[in-house]
Amino acid sequence: MSILPTTNQLGFYEIRLESIGGLGANLAGKMLAEAGVLGLGINGSHFSTYGSEKKGTPVRSFVRFAEADTEIRDHSPIEEPHVIGIFHEALYKTVDVISGLRPEGIVLVNSSRTFDQVRADLKLSYGTLAIVDALRIAMEEKTKINTVMLGALFRICSFLDPEDMRQVIRQTFETKYPHLVEPNIRTFDRGYHEVRFQTCPAPDGVETETDQRLTTPCGYMTQELGGVITSQPTSVLRDLSPSRQGLLPRFNQQECINCAACDTVCPDFCFVWEEEQDKRGRAQMVLKGIDYQYCKGCLKCVEACPTTALTTVTEEEGYAERHRTPHSFTAVEGSTM
């Protein structure tokens, strides 16, 4: 009797997780594969690919399942997944997160926005879209986004037994972090029950079936350059939004005492200062705002602030652009720069 709902020509059911470092996609993929193998007795494999191993850099995690009588000898990246899980919406800007999705596939997105807004950003005109507000749930339960996404993935992969994942969660945390077992099980259950689905049929005349696999040009004149980072959000583009995990500092100038504690701990010089005169006519530096173009959301400034001038806010679409105070970089007179 077949357990998997569908397979590709090699007999595999494939899942690809698109994320950034720090959100736990690698651990989520490992736990997902473990639950399938130990719980159902099917074959499974998991591995991840990433560049610089640090928070904010793109990460892909791959999970393959196969029936017990089918060996998994393919360890190449998954190009035509049945399910894609997107842990961070800002990845849309730099990564083709839905490349190779099968016509009958499902895309799961961590988002608080509407189906229409997410579809427009993904350029997903038809097919099944699943949305779960993983950041909100994780904040409320004081856990991590990956556990919420696992709950939603188990709802999508209905052949998997949620109780198997609860057991994996217990085994993962009970030795070193026993106090995290129950919060993570609650988080998993909320992801399972709170994920929402929308299926849009393909318009008449649109060809949805394809056997074409993604290929890389291999000629000496068409081969892509090696050793080159084509997605450089932290350098030329000066856009750190793909590095943020969904939280930003919010600045209230009325509460600010201009102590510069925030500027002292900020690793990216995000705070914008201007010289003004105090009541006695003396020059002093006054904090005017935050240049979110350079902010990676580490929130060290919120921890350092001795007042309520800096608080944590969930990043919503367009918030950084609307509240940004741009730096005004000017050369010093007489400088040789």
Beta strands, then each sheet from edge to edge (+ up, - down):
strand 1: 12-20
strand 2: 43-50
strand 3: 58-66
strand 4: 83-86
strand 5: 106-110
strand 6: 127-132
strand 7: 196-200
strand 8: 247-251
strand 9: 271-277
strand 10: 283-290
strand 11: 310-314
sheet 1: 2+ 3- 1+ 4+ 5+ 6+ 7-
sheet 2: 8+ 11-
sheet 3: 9+ 10-
end
